């Protein structure tokens, strides 16, 4: 089904496998980071970062 929807179906599988590989590497590194720093620390950082970006957006508007 995916091959039928893409203009270059012969190149699709390699690109797809590369995306899957990159996602798996990202998942592994994220899990390692959670183990190293602690999940609550990462959650706090994410909340802080989103708060910062929201404030910047409010200031820009």
Predicted model as a PDB file, atoms N, CA, C, CB and O in Angstrom, pLDDT in the B-factor column:
MODEL        1                                                                  
ATOM      1  N   UNK A   1       0.833  -1.182   0.000  1.00 66.00           N  
ATOM      2  CA  UNK A   1       0.000   0.000   0.000  1.00 66.00           C  
ATOM      3  C   UNK A   1       0.880   1.249   0.000  1.00 66.00           C  
ATOM      4  CB  UNK A   1      -0.949  -0.004   1.213  1.00 66.00           C  
ATOM      5  O   UNK A   1       0.605   2.199  -0.733  1.00 66.00           O  
ATOM      6  N   UNK A   2       1.931   1.256   0.812  1.00 66.00           N  
ATOM      7  CA  UNK A   2       2.805   2.433   0.844  1.00 66.00           C  
ATOM      8  C   UNK A   2       3.506   2.633  -0.491  1.00 66.00           C  
ATOM      9  CB  UNK A   2       3.841   2.300   1.963  1.00 66.00           C  
ATOM     10  O   UNK A   2       3.640   3.761  -0.966  1.00 66.00           O  
ATOM     11  N   UNK A   3       3.954   1.536  -1.096  1.00 65.00           N  
ATOM     12  CA  UNK A   3       4.646   1.639  -2.382  1.00 65.00           C  
ATOM     13  C   UNK A   3       3.754   2.271  -3.446  1.00 65.00           C  
ATOM     14  CB  UNK A   3       5.113   0.259  -2.846  1.00 65.00           C  
ATOM     15  O   UNK A   3       4.247   3.008  -4.299  1.00 65.00           O  
ATOM     16  N   UNK A   4       2.471   2.001  -3.413  1.00 68.00           N  
ATOM     17  CA  UNK A   4       1.543   2.523  -4.424  1.00 68.00           C  
ATOM     18  C   UNK A   4       1.325   4.026  -4.258  1.00 68.00           C  
ATOM     19  CB  UNK A   4       0.198   1.789  -4.342  1.00 68.00           C  
ATOM     20  O   UNK A   4       0.948   4.692  -5.223  1.00 68.00           O  
ATOM     21  N   UNK A   5       1.548   4.571  -3.086  1.00 70.00           N  
ATOM     22  CA  UNK A   5       1.259   5.980  -2.807  1.00 70.00           C  
ATOM     23  C   UNK A   5       2.477   6.889  -2.995  1.00 70.00           C  
ATOM     24  CB  UNK A   5       0.738   6.122  -1.394  1.00 70.00           C  
ATOM     25  O   UNK A   5       2.373   8.096  -2.779  1.00 70.00           O  
ATOM     26  N   UNK A   6       3.618   6.343  -3.389  1.00 72.00           N  
ATOM     27  CA  UNK A   6       4.857   7.107  -3.452  1.00 72.00           C  
ATOM     28  C   UNK A   6       5.357   7.151  -4.894  1.00 72.00           C  
ATOM     29  CB  UNK A   6       5.930   6.494  -2.517  1.00 72.00           C  
ATOM     30  O   UNK A   6       5.259   6.164  -5.623  1.00 72.00           O  
ATOM     31  N   UNK A   7       5.895   8.303  -5.299  1.00 73.00           N  
ATOM     32  CA  UNK A   7       6.352   8.469  -6.682  1.00 73.00           C  
ATOM     33  C   UNK A   7       7.562   7.605  -7.018  1.00 73.00           C  
ATOM     34  CB  UNK A   7       6.685   9.915  -6.938  1.00 73.00           C  
ATOM     35  O   UNK A   7       7.735   7.221  -8.175  1.00 73.00           O  
ATOM     36  N   UNK A   8       8.389   7.296  -6.049  1.00 74.00           N  
ATOM     37  CA  UNK A   8       9.577   6.466  -6.284  1.00 74.00           C  
ATOM     38  C   UNK A   8       9.500   5.222  -5.391  1.00 74.00           C  
ATOM     39  CB  UNK A   8      10.897   7.275  -6.003  1.00 74.00           C  
ATOM     40  O   UNK A   8      10.218   5.128  -4.396  1.00 74.00           O  
ATOM     41  N   UNK A   9       8.640   4.282  -5.740  1.00 69.00           N  
ATOM     42  CA  UNK A   9       8.378   3.139  -4.858  1.00 69.00           C  
ATOM     43  C   UNK A   9       9.609   2.274  -4.598  1.00 69.00           C  
ATOM     44  CB  UNK A   9       7.291   2.285  -5.448  1.00 69.00           C  
ATOM     45  O   UNK A   9       9.699   1.645  -3.544  1.00 69.00           O  
ATOM     46  N   UNK A  10      10.563   2.225  -5.536  1.00 71.00           N  
ATOM     47  CA  UNK A  10      11.740   1.396  -5.313  1.00 71.00           C  
ATOM     48  C   UNK A  10      12.658   1.974  -4.240  1.00 71.00           C  
ATOM     49  CB  UNK A  10      12.506   1.229  -6.606  1.00 71.00           C  
ATOM     50  O   UNK A  10      13.411   1.231  -3.610  1.00 71.00           O  
ATOM     51  N   UNK A  11      12.608   3.277  -4.025  1.00 74.00           N  
ATOM     52  CA  UNK A  11      13.443   3.923  -3.014  1.00 74.00           C  
ATOM     53  C   UNK A  11      12.755   3.986  -1.655  1.00 74.00           C  
ATOM     54  CB  UNK A  11      13.814   5.322  -3.463  1.00 74.00           C  
ATOM     55  O   UNK A  11      13.401   4.294  -0.653  1.00 74.00           O  
ATOM     56  N   UNK A  12      11.489   3.706  -1.607  1.00 79.00           N  
ATOM     57  CA  UNK A  12      10.704   3.875  -0.385  1.00 79.00           C  
ATOM     58  C   UNK A  12      11.188   2.998   0.752  1.00 79.00           C  
ATOM     59  CB  UNK A  12       9.261   3.580  -0.659  1.00 79.00           C  
ATOM     60  O   UNK A  12      11.310   3.476   1.880  1.00 79.00           O  
ATOM     61  N   UNK A  13      11.469   1.725   0.490  1.00 81.00           N  
ATOM     62  CA  UNK A  13      11.798   0.785   1.565  1.00 81.00           C  
ATOM     63  C   UNK A  13      13.071   1.182   2.301  1.00 81.00           C  
ATOM     64  CB  UNK A  13      11.950  -0.620   1.003  1.00 81.00           C  
ATOM     65  O   UNK A  13      13.114   1.111   3.529  1.00 81.00           O  
ATOM     66  N   UNK A  14      14.087   1.591   1.593  1.00 83.00           N  
ATOM     67  CA  UNK A  14      15.332   2.013   2.236  1.00 83.00           C  
ATOM     68  C   UNK A  14      15.127   3.230   3.124  1.00 83.00           C  
ATOM     69  CB  UNK A  14      16.386   2.317   1.186  1.00 83.00           C  
ATOM     70  O   UNK A  14      15.647   3.283   4.239  1.00 83.00           O  
ATOM     71  N   UNK A  15      14.380   4.197   2.640  1.00 84.00           N  
ATOM     72  CA  UNK A  15      14.092   5.392   3.428  1.00 84.00           C  
ATOM     73  C   UNK A  15      13.283   5.035   4.678  1.00 84.00           C  
ATOM     74  CB  UNK A  15      13.332   6.426   2.576  1.00 84.00           C  
ATOM     75  O   UNK A  15      13.535   5.550   5.767  1.00 84.00           O  
ATOM     76  N   UNK A  16      12.316   4.152   4.496  1.00 85.00           N  
ATOM     77  CA  UNK A  16      11.480   3.722   5.612  1.00 85.00           C  
ATOM     78  C   UNK A  16      12.323   3.023   6.685  1.00 85.00           C  
ATOM     79  CB  UNK A  16      10.363   2.785   5.114  1.00 85.00           C  
ATOM     80  O   UNK A  16      12.179   3.305   7.874  1.00 85.00           O  
ATOM     81  N   UNK A  17      13.195   2.117   6.261  1.00 90.00           N  
ATOM     82  CA  UNK A  17      14.045   1.402   7.217  1.00 90.00           C  
ATOM     83  C   UNK A  17      15.005   2.348   7.929  1.00 90.00           C  
ATOM     84  CB  UNK A  17      14.834   0.302   6.505  1.00 90.00           C  
ATOM     85  O   UNK A  17      15.297   2.157   9.109  1.00 90.00           O  
ATOM     86  N   UNK A  18      15.497   3.367   7.228  1.00 92.00           N  
ATOM     87  CA  UNK A  18      16.367   4.362   7.858  1.00 92.00           C  
ATOM     88  C   UNK A  18      15.608   5.143   8.927  1.00 92.00           C  
ATOM     89  CB  UNK A  18      16.938   5.325   6.804  1.00 92.00           C  
ATOM     90  O   UNK A  18      16.163   5.428   9.989  1.00 92.00           O  
ATOM     91  N   UNK A  19      14.358   5.491   8.665  1.00 93.00           N  
ATOM     92  CA  UNK A  19      13.547   6.211   9.651  1.00 93.00           C  
ATOM     93  C   UNK A  19      13.276   5.348  10.877  1.00 93.00           C  
ATOM     94  CB  UNK A  19      12.222   6.664   9.028  1.00 93.00           C  
ATOM     95  O   UNK A  19      13.325   5.835  12.007  1.00 93.00           O  
ATOM     96  N   UNK A  20      12.989   4.064  10.655  1.00 96.00           N  
ATOM     97  CA  UNK A  20      12.758   3.151  11.773  1.00 96.00           C  
ATOM     98  C   UNK A  20      14.037   3.015  12.609  1.00 96.00           C  
ATOM     99  CB  UNK A  20      12.292   1.760  11.257  1.00 96.00           C  
ATOM    100  O   UNK A  20      13.986   3.042  13.839  1.00 96.00           O  
ATOM    101  N   UNK A  21      15.172   2.871  11.938  1.00 97.00           N  
ATOM    102  CA  UNK A  21      16.448   2.764  12.654  1.00 97.00           C  
ATOM    103  C   UNK A  21      16.740   4.002  13.476  1.00 97.00           C  
ATOM    104  CB  UNK A  21      17.584   2.524  11.676  1.00 97.00           C  
ATOM    105  O   UNK A  21      17.181   3.895  14.620  1.00 97.00           O  
ATOM    106  N   UNK A  22      16.501   5.173  12.913  1.00 98.00           N  
ATOM    107  CA  UNK A  22      16.741   6.419  13.641  1.00 98.00           C  
ATOM    108  C   UNK A  22      15.820   6.526  14.852  1.00 98.00           C  
ATOM    109  CB  UNK A  22      16.541   7.629  12.716  1.00 98.00           C  
ATOM    110  O   UNK A  22      16.241   6.985  15.913  1.00 98.00           O  
ATOM    111  N   UNK A  23      14.568   6.105  14.699  1.00 98.00           N  
ATOM    112  CA  UNK A  23      13.629   6.149  15.831  1.00 98.00           C  
ATOM    113  C   UNK A  23      14.077   5.205  16.942  1.00 98.00           C  
ATOM    114  CB  UNK A  23      12.202   5.781  15.368  1.00 98.00           C  
ATOM    115  O   UNK A  23      13.959   5.535  18.122  1.00 98.00           O  
ATOM    116  N   UNK A  24      14.586   4.046  16.575  1.00 98.00           N  
ATOM    117  CA  UNK A  24      15.049   3.091  17.592  1.00 98.00           C  
ATOM    118  C   UNK A  24      16.282   3.598  18.320  1.00 98.00           C  
ATOM    119  CB  UNK A  24      15.351   1.739  16.954  1.00 98.00           C  
ATOM    120  O   UNK A  24      16.406   3.418  19.532  1.00 98.00           O  
ATOM    121  N   UNK A  25      17.193   4.228  17.594  1.00 98.00           N  
ATOM    122  CA  UNK A  25      18.373   4.819  18.234  1.00 98.00           C  
ATOM    123  C   UNK A  25      17.940   5.926  19.179  1.00 98.00           C  
ATOM    124  CB  UNK A  25      19.366   5.366  17.177  1.00 98.00           C  
ATOM    125  O   UNK A  25      18.431   6.011  20.304  1.00 98.00           O  
ATOM    126  N   UNK A  26      17.018   6.782  18.727  1.00 97.00           N  
ATOM    127  CA  UNK A  26      16.512   7.856  19.579  1.00 97.00           C  
ATOM    128  C   UNK A  26      15.852   7.319  20.831  1.00 97.00           C  
ATOM    129  CB  UNK A  26      15.531   8.715  18.813  1.00 97.00           C  
ATOM    130  O   UNK A  26      16.043   7.866  21.917  1.00 97.00           O  
ATOM    131  N   UNK A  27      15.082   6.259  20.695  1.00 98.00           N  
ATOM    132  CA  UNK A  27      14.429   5.648  21.853  1.00 98.00           C  
ATOM    133  C   UNK A  27      15.464   5.134  22.845  1.00 98.00           C  
ATOM    134  CB  UNK A  27      13.505   4.502  21.410  1.00 98.00           C  
ATOM    135  O   UNK A  27      15.348   5.370  24.047  1.00 98.00           O  
ATOM    136  N   UNK A  28      16.473   4.432  22.341  1.00 98.00           N  
ATOM    137  CA  UNK A  28      17.513   3.893  23.217  1.00 98.00           C  
ATOM    138  C   UNK A  28      18.247   5.003  23.973  1.00 98.00           C  
ATOM    139  CB  UNK A  28      18.511   3.069  22.403  1.00 98.00           C  
ATOM    140  O   UNK A  28      18.486   4.888  25.175  1.00 98.00           O  
ATOM    141  N   UNK A  29      18.601   6.072  23.265  1.00 97.00           N  
ATOM    142  CA  UNK A  29      19.316   7.176  23.904  1.00 97.00           C  
ATOM    143  C   UNK A  29      18.438   7.905  24.916  1.00 97.00           C  
ATOM    144  CB  UNK A  29      19.817   8.159  22.852  1.00 97.00           C  
ATOM    145  O   UNK A  29      18.925   8.334  25.962  1.00 97.00           O  
ATOM    146  N   UNK A  30      17.159   8.046  24.617  1.00 96.00           N  
ATOM    147  CA  UNK A  30      16.239   8.680  25.556  1.00 96.00           C  
ATOM    148  C   UNK A  30      16.120   7.857  26.835  1.00 96.00           C  
ATOM    149  CB  UNK A  30      14.858   8.865  24.912  1.00 96.00           C  
ATOM    150  O   UNK A  30      16.107   8.412  27.933  1.00 96.00           O  
ATOM    151  N   UNK A  31      16.031   6.535  26.695  1.00 97.00           N  
ATOM    152  CA  UNK A  31      15.962   5.670  27.874  1.00 97.00           C  
ATOM    153  C   UNK A  31      17.250   5.759  28.693  1.00 97.00           C  
ATOM    154  CB  UNK A  31      15.701   4.213  27.455  1.00 97.00           C  
ATOM    155  O   UNK A  31      17.204   5.775  29.923  1.00 97.00           O  
ATOM    156  N   UNK A  32      18.399   5.817  28.013  1.00 97.00           N  
ATOM    157  CA  UNK A  32      19.671   5.974  28.723  1.00 97.00           C  
ATOM    158  C   UNK A  32      19.712   7.302  29.468  1.00 97.00           C  
ATOM    159  CB  UNK A  32      20.853   5.880  27.742  1.00 97.00           C  
ATOM    160  O   UNK A  32      20.180   7.362  30.605  1.00 97.00           O  
ATOM    161  N   UNK A  33      19.227   8.363  28.836  1.00 96.00           N  
ATOM    162  CA  UNK A  33      19.221   9.679  29.479  1.00 96.00           C  
ATOM    163  C   UNK A  33      18.301   9.679  30.689  1.00 96.00           C  
ATOM    164  CB  UNK A  33      18.787  10.766  28.484  1.00 96.00           C  
ATOM    165  O   UNK A  33      18.627  10.275  31.716  1.00 96.00           O  
ATOM    166  N   UNK A  34      17.150   9.015  30.580  1.00 96.00           N  
ATOM    167  CA  UNK A  34      16.242   8.915  31.718  1.00 96.00           C  
ATOM    168  C   UNK A  34      16.873   8.171  32.875  1.00 96.00           C  
ATOM    169  CB  UNK A  34      14.961   8.229  31.307  1.00 96.00           C  
ATOM    170  O   UNK A  34      16.688   8.547  34.033  1.00 96.00           O  
ATOM    171  N   UNK A  35      17.620   7.115  32.571  1.00 96.00           N  
ATOM    172  CA  UNK A  35      18.312   6.372  33.619  1.00 96.00           C  
ATOM    173  C   UNK A  35      19.419   7.197  34.256  1.00 96.00           C  
ATOM    174  CB  UNK A  35      18.886   5.083  33.058  1.00 96.00           C  
ATOM    175  O   UNK A  35      19.640   7.126  35.465  1.00 96.00           O  
ATOM    176  N   UNK A  36      20.116   7.981  33.436  1.00 97.00           N  
ATOM    177  CA  UNK A  36      21.245   8.763  33.945  1.00 97.00           C  
ATOM    178  C   UNK A  36      20.801   9.953  34.791  1.00 97.00           C  
ATOM    179  CB  UNK A  36      22.095   9.252  32.791  1.00 97.00           C  
ATOM    180  O   UNK A  36      21.346  10.177  35.871  1.00 97.00           O  
ATOM    181  N   UNK A  37      19.822  10.715  34.318  1.00 96.00           N  
ATOM    182  CA  UNK A  37      19.417  11.949  34.989  1.00 96.00           C  
ATOM    183  C   UNK A  37      18.181  11.798  35.863  1.00 96.00           C  
ATOM    184  CB  UNK A  37      19.168  13.008  33.974  1.00 96.00           C  
ATOM    185  O   UNK A  37      17.932  12.614  36.750  1.00 96.00           O  
ATOM    186  N   UNK A  38      17.416  10.756  35.606  1.00 97.00           N  
ATOM    187  CA  UNK A  38      16.162  10.573  36.346  1.00 97.00           C  
ATOM    188  C   UNK A  38      14.997  11.141  35.555  1.00 97.00           C  
ATOM    189  CB  UNK A  38      16.240  11.241  37.732  1.00 97.00           C  
ATOM    190  O   UNK A  38      15.088  12.217  34.964  1.00 97.00           O  
ATOM    191  N   UNK A  39      13.900  10.395  35.558  1.00 97.00           N  
ATOM    192  CA  UNK A  39      12.754  10.807  34.761  1.00 97.00           C  
ATOM    193  C   UNK A  39      12.099  12.078  35.282  1.00 97.00           C  
ATOM    194  CB  UNK A  39      11.742   9.702  34.719  1.00 97.00           C  
ATOM    195  O   UNK A  39      11.609  12.885  34.493  1.00 97.00           O  
ATOM    196  N   UNK A  40      12.082  12.267  36.585  1.00 97.00           N  
ATOM    197  CA  UNK A  40      11.470  13.488  37.126  1.00 97.00           C  
ATOM    198  C   UNK A  40      12.269  14.717  36.706  1.00 97.00           C  
ATOM    199  CB  UNK A  40      11.375  13.416  38.667  1.00 97.00           C  
ATOM    200  O   UNK A  40      11.688  15.766  36.426  1.00 97.00           O  
ATOM    201  N   UNK A  41      13.587  14.599  36.659  1.00 96.00           N  
ATOM    202  CA  UNK A  41      14.425  15.706  36.195  1.00 96.00           C  
ATOM    203  C   UNK A  41      14.098  16.049  34.744  1.00 96.00           C  
ATOM    204  CB  UNK A  41      15.921  15.353  36.337  1.00 96.00           C  
ATOM    205  O   UNK A  41      13.995  17.222  34.387  1.00 96.00           O  
ATOM    206  N   UNK A  42      13.936  15.025  33.914  1.00 95.00           N  
ATOM    207  CA  UNK A  42      13.603  15.275  32.508  1.00 95.00           C  
ATOM    208  C   UNK A  42      12.209  15.869  32.359  1.00 95.00           C  
ATOM    209  CB  UNK A  42      13.704  13.982  31.702  1.00 95.00           C  
ATOM    210  O   UNK A  42      11.995  16.742  31.518  1.00 95.00           O  
ATOM    211  N   UNK A  43      11.262  15.407  33.162  1.00 96.00           N  
ATOM    212  CA  UNK A  43       9.910  15.982  33.122  1.00 96.00           C  
ATOM    213  C   UNK A  43       9.938  17.447  33.553  1.00 96.00           C  
ATOM    214  CB  UNK A  43       8.947  15.178  34.029  1.00 96.00           C  
ATOM    215  O   UNK A  43       9.267  18.288  32.955  1.00 96.00           O  
ATOM    216  N   UNK A  44      10.708  17.747  34.583  1.00 97.00           N  
ATOM    217  CA  UNK A  44      10.814  19.139  35.050  1.00 97.00           C  
ATOM    218  C   UNK A  44      11.437  20.017  33.972  1.00 97.00           C  
ATOM    219  CB  UNK A  44      11.649  19.220  36.349  1.00 97.00           C  
ATOM    220  O   UNK A  44      10.994  21.144  33.749  1.00 97.00           O  
ATOM    221  N   UNK A  45      12.456  19.504  33.312  1.00 95.00           N  
ATOM    222  CA  UNK A  45      13.095  20.258  32.229  1.00 95.00           C  
ATOM    223  C   UNK A  45      12.102  20.529  31.104  1.00 95.00           C  
ATOM    224  CB  UNK A  45      14.319  19.494  31.686  1.00 95.00           C  
ATOM    225  O   UNK A  45      12.031  21.646  30.591  1.00 95.00           O  
ATOM    226  N   UNK A  46      11.336  19.508  30.719  1.00 95.00           N  
ATOM    227  CA  UNK A  46      10.357  19.681  29.642  1.00 95.00           C  
ATOM    228  C   UNK A  46       9.308  20.724  30.029  1.00 95.00           C  
ATOM    229  CB  UNK A  46       9.675  18.335  29.309  1.00 95.00           C  
ATOM    230  O   UNK A  46       8.953  21.578  29.217  1.00 95.00           O  
ATOM    231  N   UNK A  47       8.813  20.657  31.264  1.00 96.00           N  
ATOM    232  CA  UNK A  47       7.829  21.651  31.714  1.00 96.00           C  
ATOM    233  C   UNK A  47       8.435  23.050  31.662  1.00 96.00           C  
ATOM    234  CB  UNK A  47       7.340  21.331  33.150  1.00 96.00           C  
ATOM    235  O   UNK A  47       7.780  23.994  31.218  1.00 96.00           O  
ATOM    236  N   UNK A  48       9.664  23.188  32.108  1.00 97.00           N  
ATOM    237  CA  UNK A  48      10.336  24.481  32.090  1.00 97.00           C  
ATOM    238  C   UNK A  48      10.516  24.984  30.658  1.00 97.00           C  
ATOM    239  CB  UNK A  48      11.693  24.383  32.794  1.00 97.00           C  
ATOM    240  O   UNK A  48      10.268  26.156  30.373  1.00 97.00           O  
ATOM    241  N   UNK A  49      10.943  24.111  29.774  1.00 96.00           N  
ATOM    242  CA  UNK A  49      11.178  24.489  28.383  1.00 96.00           C  
ATOM    243  C   UNK A  49       9.877  24.916  27.704  1.00 96.00           C  
ATOM    244  CB  UNK A  49      11.819  23.327  27.615  1.00 96.00           C  
ATOM    245  O   UNK A  49       9.858  25.913  26.983  1.00 96.00           O  
ATOM    246  N   UNK A  50       8.794  24.177  27.925  1.00 95.00           N  
ATOM    247  CA  UNK A  50       7.517  24.556  27.329  1.00 95.00           C  
ATOM    248  C   UNK A  50       7.004  25.860  27.929  1.00 95.00           C  
ATOM    249  CB  UNK A  50       6.485  23.442  27.524  1.00 95.00           C  
ATOM    250  O   UNK A  50       6.412  26.673  27.219  1.00 95.00           O  
ATOM    251  N   UNK A  51       7.218  26.065  29.205  1.00 96.00           N  
ATOM    252  CA  UNK A  51       6.844  27.334  29.826  1.00 96.00           C  
ATOM    253  C   UNK A  51       7.614  28.496  29.222  1.00 96.00           C  
ATOM    254  CB  UNK A  51       7.084  27.280  31.329  1.00 96.00           C  
ATOM    255  O   UNK A  51       7.050  29.556  28.952  1.00 96.00           O  
ATOM    256  N   UNK A  52       8.898  28.289  29.012  1.00 96.00           N  
ATOM    257  CA  UNK A  52       9.743  29.318  28.399  1.00 96.00           C  
ATOM    258  C   UNK A  52       9.273  29.624  26.979  1.00 96.00           C  
ATOM    259  CB  UNK A  52      11.219  28.870  28.386  1.00 96.00           C  
ATOM    260  O   UNK A  52       9.146  30.790  26.605  1.00 96.00           O  
ATOM    261  N   UNK A  53       9.015  28.580  26.187  1.00 95.00           N  
ATOM    262  CA  UNK A  53       8.598  28.803  24.801  1.00 95.00           C  
ATOM    263  C   UNK A  53       7.225  29.480  24.739  1.00 95.00           C  
ATOM    264  CB  UNK A  53       8.566  27.470  24.033  1.00 95.00           C  
ATOM    265  O   UNK A  53       6.977  30.312  23.866  1.00 95.00           O  
ATOM    266  N   UNK A  54       6.343  29.122  25.661  1.00 95.00           N  
ATOM    267  CA  UNK A  54       5.036  29.774  25.691  1.00 95.00           C  
ATOM    268  C   UNK A  54       5.181  31.253  26.019  1.00 95.00           C  
ATOM    269  CB  UNK A  54       4.115  29.092  26.713  1.00 95.00           C  
ATOM    270  O   UNK A  54       4.521  32.095  25.410  1.00 95.00           O  
ATOM    271  N   UNK A  55       6.029  31.566  26.961  1.00 96.00           N  
ATOM    272  CA  UNK A  55       6.245  32.975  27.326  1.00 96.00           C  
ATOM    273  C   UNK A  55       6.819  33.753  26.155  1.00 96.00           C  
ATOM    274  CB  UNK A  55       7.184  33.086  28.540  1.00 96.00           C  
ATOM    275  O   UNK A  55       6.407  34.886  25.906  1.00 96.00           O  
ATOM    276  N   UNK A  56       7.765  33.163  25.431  1.00 96.00           N  
ATOM    277  CA  UNK A  56       8.343  33.833  24.265  1.00 96.00           C  
ATOM    278  C   UNK A  56       7.289  34.081  23.190  1.00 96.00           C  
ATOM    279  CB  UNK A  56       9.492  33.001  23.688  1.00 96.00           C  
ATOM    280  O   UNK A  56       7.301  35.115  22.521  1.00 96.00           O  
ATOM    281  N   UNK A  57       6.383  33.128  23.033  1.00 94.00           N  
ATOM    282  CA  UNK A  57       5.317  33.272  22.035  1.00 94.00           C  
ATOM    283  C   UNK A  57       4.378  34.396  22.445  1.00 94.00           C  
ATOM    284  CB  UNK A  57       4.533  31.947  21.866  1.00 94.00           C  
ATOM    285  O   UNK A  57       3.976  35.203  21.607  1.00 94.00           O  
ATOM    286  N   UNK A  58       4.022  34.458  23.733  1.00 94.00           N  
ATOM    287  CA  UNK A  58       3.143  35.532  24.223  1.00 94.00           C  
ATOM    288  C   UNK A  58       3.802  36.888  23.996  1.00 94.00           C  
ATOM    289  CB  UNK A  58       2.818  35.337  25.732  1.00 94.00           C  
ATOM    290  O   UNK A  58       3.144  37.842  23.581  1.00 94.00           O  
ATOM    291  N   UNK A  59       5.101  36.972  24.268  1.00 94.00           N  
ATOM    292  CA  UNK A  59       5.811  38.245  24.065  1.00 94.00           C  
ATOM    293  C   UNK A  59       5.862  38.638  22.587  1.00 94.00           C  
ATOM    294  CB  UNK A  59       7.237  38.150  24.623  1.00 94.00           C  
ATOM    295  O   UNK A  59       5.810  39.821  22.252  1.00 94.00           O  
ATOM    296  N   UNK A  60       5.963  37.636  21.706  1.00 94.00           N  
ATOM    297  CA  UNK A  60       6.044  37.917  20.271  1.00 94.00           C  
ATOM    298  C   UNK A  60       4.694  38.374  19.728  1.00 94.00           C  
ATOM    299  CB  UNK A  60       6.525  36.676  19.507  1.00 94.00           C  
ATOM    300  O   UNK A  60       4.630  39.185  18.804  1.00 94.00           O  
ATOM    301  N   UNK A  61       3.630  37.854  20.302  1.00 91.00           N  
ATOM    302  CA  UNK A  61       2.293  38.217  19.802  1.00 91.00           C  
ATOM    303  C   UNK A  61       1.892  39.521  20.425  1.00 91.00           C  
ATOM    304  CB  UNK A  61       1.240  37.115  20.113  1.00 91.00           C  
ATOM    305  O   UNK A  61       0.803  40.026  20.153  1.00 91.00           O  
TER     306      UNK A  61                                                      
ENDMDL                                                                          
END                                                                             
